[in-house]
C-alpha cells in the first residue's frame, strides 16, 4: 500500500473511532502516530514526534489568546453582563411580535462580542433568556431553537476562538480576520431576527407578547450595558487600531471583565477559583484536540495527501467556484457528526492548499480571509444542524421539558437563514472584505 493510500484510508478509520465515541483528540493522535509508523517503518520518528510536535505546537505565542478569551467569557458571566444585555434588548424589542426571541438573539450577539465561544454563549444566555421566553408564552421549539442559533454568534462576532485557530493554521492576520467577520456576524443576527418574524407570523400561537416598556425604563436598561460596550470597544477597537496585539487585547479584556465582575459583586474568591478551573478545563479540551490534529496533519503531510489532492484538482481543470461550493457542502455534512473545532483542525490543512491553488480573482491574503469567513459560517451552521449540533444538546439539557425533536424543528428556520447568508457572502465577497480593505 502506497503512502497516499495509507493517508486516504486513515479518514474512514478516524471516523470509525469517532462513531465509537472515542475522544476526537485521542482518535487523531492514534491515527497520526500509527500512520507515521507505517509510512516510516520505524518507531524512532514516532517517539521523536511525541517530543518535537508537542513542544512546537504549544510553544506558539498565538495560542495564549484562547484561555484569555475563555476567561473573559467566564468573568463576563459573573459580572452580570448577559442579564444586562438581555434586559436592555427586551425593553426595546419585547413588545413586538416575536420580540422577546429577537431580544435573545440581540443579547447573544452582544455577549458573543465579549465571549468568543459558541457553547458558552448558548449556555449563559439560556440561563437568562429561557425563563423569560417561557414566561411570555413562547413554545419550547421556538425558545430552544432561537437560543441554539443565537449561541452560534459567539464564534462569528469578534473576538472568536475558532477564528484564532483558523488564523494560526493558515498563518493569517488575526486582526484582519476579526475585521472581516464583523459584518457577516451582524448579518447573521439580522437574519435570525427575520427568521423569527416569519416564524411567528406562520405560527402565531408559538409566541406571546410583552407589554411595551416606558422609555424611562428603556434608557435605564441601556445605561446598564455600558460595561459591555467599554470592553468590546477597548478590546476589538484596540486590536483594529493596532494599539495592541490580539493576545494583548485578550489579556486587557480578561482583566477588564474581571474588574467589572469584582465591582458588581459577582467575583469572589470561590467564583474566581471556579472561573479559573472552568477556563483550564475548556482550554485543556481545546489544546488536546489541537495536539491530536497536529499529529494527524503531520502524518497526512508525510503521506503527501494535501499536496496530491491540490495537484489533482489543479490538473483536472475544475471550475474554482464549483470546488469551493463542494467544500462548503462537505462542511455542512461534517457538521452533522463533528464539532466545529474538530472540523477546522481536521480539514483546513487539506482544503486550504487546494483552494489556494485556484484562481478566484483576488489576492492570496484576501482570499484566505474570505475563505476563513465562509468556513466559519458553515461551521457555525454545523453547531445547530441535527442530529449532532452541539448547541442543540446544550439547550436540550437546559430545557428538559422540551423534546429534542421540537428543538430540531425550531432550529430549522435559522439553518435556512444561515444557508441563504452563505450563498450571499459566496456570491459577493466584497461584503466580507470591504471593511478590511477600508481599514487596512
N, C-alpha and C positions, 0 to 999 in steps of 0.2 A: 504494500500500500504506500502510495507516494505521500509526501508531507502535506500537499494540498488536500488530498483525500482525507488525511487524518484531521486536518483543520475543519473540513466540511462535516465530517461525522461527529465532531465534538458538539455541534449545535443540538442535534436530537438527543445526545447523551445528557447534555446540560438541561434540556427541557424535561427529560425524564426525572432527573434529580429534583427539579423544581416541583414537578407534579407530585413527587413523593414527599413533598413538604420539607425538603432539606433547606436550611437557610441558604439564600442565593449567594451570599458571600462565600460560604464554605463550598458550595457546588462549583463556583468559578475557580476557587483555589485548587480543588481536586482535579478538575478538567485541565487547568493550566499546567500544574506540576506533572500530572500524568502525561499530558501531551508533550511537554518539553522532554520528558524522559524517553518517550517513544521516538521523538524526532532525533534526539542526540544519541540515544542508545547508551547513556551513562547517567549515573546518579550525581556526578560531580557538578554539572551545570544546575541541576535541581537544587542541590544544597547551597551553591553559590547564589542562586536566585533568591532563596529564602532570606539570605542576609542582605544582598545588594538591593533587591527590589523593594524590600520593606523600608530600608533606610532612604532610598531615593524617592519613594512615594511620600513618606511622612516628613521629610525634610523640606518639603515645599512650603515656602512662606505664605503663599496664597491660601492654603488650606486652613490657616488660622482664622480666616474670616467666618468659617462655618460655625464653630462653637460660639463665637461672639454674637452672630446674628440670632442663634438659637437662644442664647442667654438674654438678649434684648427682648425677644418674644416672651420669655418667662417673666421678666421684670414688668413688661407692659401689661401683662395679665394681672399681676399683683397690684399695679398702680391704678387699676380700675378703668383703664383706657377703653377696653372693649365695651364696658357698660356705658361709658360716656358717649362713645361713638354711636351706639345703637339708640340711646335715648335722644340724641340730637337728630339723627335721621328719622326716628319715629315721630317726633313732634312736628317735623316739617312735611313728612310724606304719609304718615299713618292714616290720615283721614281719606285718602284716595282709595279707589277700588284696587285691592291688592297692595296697598301702600305699606303695610307692616312688613310684608315679604320683601318689597323693594327696599325698605329701610334696612332690613337684614343684609341685603346684597351690598348696599352702600357702606354699612358698617364693616362688612367683611373686606371691602376694598380698602377702607381706611386702616383697619387693623393689619391687613396684609402689607401695607406700606411700612410698618414698623416691626414686622414679624419675619417674613421671608420663608415661612413653612406652610404648606397647604393643610397638612393634618392638624397642626397646632391652631391654625385659623379656624378650621371647621369645628374642632373640639371646643375651643374657647368661645366662639360666637354662639355655638349651640347652647351652651350653658346659660347665656344671657338671653338669646332671642327665642329659643324654643318655647319656654313657658309663656312668653308674650304672644307668640303666634297661636298657641293653643287657647289662650285666654280670649282672643278675639275671634275664635271660631274657624281657624284655618284647618283644613284637612291634614291628616298625617302625611299624605302623599305630597302635597304642595309644600308643607313645612319642612319635611326632611329633604325633599328634592332641592328646595331653594338653598338650604344651608349647606348641603353637599356641594352644590355648584358654586355657591359663594365662597366656600373654602378654597377652591382652586385659585382664586385671585391671589392667595398668599404666595404662590410661586411665580406669578406673572408680573404683578406690580412690584417694582423695585423697592427694597432690596430682595433678591431671590437666591436661595441656597442652590437651587438647580441651575440657575444661570451662572453662578460662580463655578460650579463643577464643569459645565459646558465650556466656559472660558478657559479653565485650566487644561481640559482635554484638547482643545483646539488652538491653544496659545493665542487667544484673542484678548482685547482690552475689556476688562470688566466694566469700567465706567461707560464705555460706548454701548455695551450690551444693555446696561441699565437704562440708558437714554432711549435706545431703540425699543425697549419693552414697555415704556410708559404709555404711549398712545394705544397700542394693542390692548394693554391692560384696562385702560379706561373704556375702550370699545367693548371689551368683554363685560364690564359692569353694566354698560348701557344696553347691550344685547340681552343680558339676563333680565333686566327690568322690562324690556319689551316683551320677552317671553312670558313673564308673569302677567303683564297686562293682557296679552292674548289668552292666556290660560284661564284667568278669572272671568273673561267675557264668554268663553265657551262653556265653562263650568262655574257659574256664579255662586253655587252653593258651597264651593270649596274655600271661600274666603269671607270673613266678616269685615266690619268696618270699625274704625276707632273714631271717637269724637274729635272734631277739629280743635287743635290746641290753640290757645290765645297767643298772640305774638310776643307777649312778655315772657311766656314760658319757653317759646321757641328760641328767643335770643339768650335767655339764661342757659338753655341747653347747649347753645353754640359756644358760649364762653367756657363751658366745661371741657371742650375738646382742644383747648389751646395747647396742652402738653403734647398731644399727638402732632399738631402742626409744627410745633417747635422742633420735636425730634425728627420728623420727616424732612423738613427744610434744612435742618442742620446737617443731618447725615447725607441724604441724597443730594441736596444742594451743594454741600461741601465737596462731594465726590464729583458732581458735574462741573463745578467751577475750578476743580484742580487744587482746592485748598488742602485736601489731604487724600491719601490713597484709600481704596475701598476697605482695606484692613483697618486703617486708622479710623475711618468713618464708622466701621462696625464697633470699634472699641469706644468711640465717643458716644455712639448710640446706646450701647450697653450701660455705660456709666450714667448717661442722662436719664434713661428709663429707670435705672436703679435708684437714682436720687429722687425722681418723681414718686416712685413706689414708696420710698422711705418717708417722704413728706406727707403722702396720703395715708400712712399708717399700715400699708399692706406688706411692707418689707420688715420682717422681724428676724431674729436670729434663726428661728425654726423655719420660716418660709425661705430665708436666704439659703439655708442648707438644702432644703427641698429643691430649690431652683438650680443650685449647682449640681445636685445629683441627677435631676431630670435632664439638664443640659449635657452632662457627662454621658448618661445612658444613650441619649439620641445621637450624640457625636460619635460614640463608640460604634453604634449600629451603622452609621453612615461611613465611617472610616473603614470598618470591616468589609463593607461592600466595595469601597474604593480599592482596598488592598486586593480583594478577590478579582476585581476587574483588571487590576494591574497585572496580576499573574496570568490571567486568561488572555488578555490582549497581547501580552508579551509572547505567549505561545503562538497566537494567531499570526503575529508579525514574523515569527521564526518559520512558520509554515507557509508564509507568503500569501495568506488569504486576502488581506486588503489590497495588496499590490496586484495580485492576479485578477481580482474582481474589478478593480479600476481599469486595468488594461483590457479586460474582456469587454466591458461596457463601451470603452472608447473605440475599440476595433469594430464593434457591431454597428456603429453609426446611429445609435438610438437618438431620438429627439430628446434633448436635455429636459424639457418640460414633462415629457412622459415619464422619464426616470424619476424626476422629483415627485410627481404625483404618486407613483408606485411606492416610493419610500415612505411618503406620508400615510398612504393606505396601510402599509405594513405596521407603522406605529400605532394606527388605530386598532389593528388586530392584536399586536403585542399588549396594548393597554388592557385588553380583556383578561390577560393572565399574569401580568407582571406589574410591579410598582414602578413609579416614574424614575426614581434614581437608578434602579437596575437597568431600565431601558436605555437611559442615557449612557451609562458606563459601558454597557454591553455592545451597543450598536454604533455609537458615534465613531469609534476607531475604525469601523468597517465602512460605514456610509459616507463619512466625511471625505476620505480620499477619492471616493467615486464621484461625488458631486463637484468637488473642487477641480476635477479633471475636465469638467464640462463647461461650455461657454454659455453664460446667461446674460451677457452684455453689460456686466458691471465689474468693478474691481474685485480682487480676491478678498480684501477685507470687508467690503460692503456685502458681498455675497455670503461670507462666513457669518456675519452678524444677522443678516436677513434669514438665512437658513436656521440659525440658532433660535430666532424668534418663532419661526414656523414649527420647529421641532418642539419647542417649549409649549406652544399652544396645543399641539396634538397630544403631547404627553399629559397635559392638563385634562384633555378630554378623556384620556385613559383612566384618570382618577375617579371619574363618575360614570364610566361605561360598565354596564353589567357584563358578566357576573362577578368580576373581581375588582371593581373600582374601590380603592382603599377608603375614600371619603364616604362611600355608601355604608360601609361596615362601621365606620366611626359614628355616623349618625344613627344607624340602626341600634348600636349598643347604647346610645343615649336616649332613644325613643323606643323603648322595648314594647310599647303597646301598638306600634305601627309595624305591620308585617313587611318583611323585606321586599315582597312583590309590590307593595304600594310605593315604597321608596324607589324601586326601579321605574315604576310608571311615572312617578312625579318628576324624575330627573330627565326624562326623555325630551321635553321641550328645550331644556338647557343644552343637551347634547346637540340638538338640531341647530340651536343658536351658535354653538361653537363651530359646527361644520360649515355653516354659512360664513362665519368670520374667517375661518381658514381659507375658504375659497376666495374671499375678497382680498385678503392680505397676500395670497399667492398671485392673484392677477395684477395687483397694484403694489409692487414692492416699495414704492415711494411713501406709502402710508407709514411703514415701519422705519424708513430711513431718513425722512425729511428733517426730523428734529435733530438727529445725529449729525446730518450734513450741515445744518444751521449752526450748531454749537461747536463743531469741530472743523 
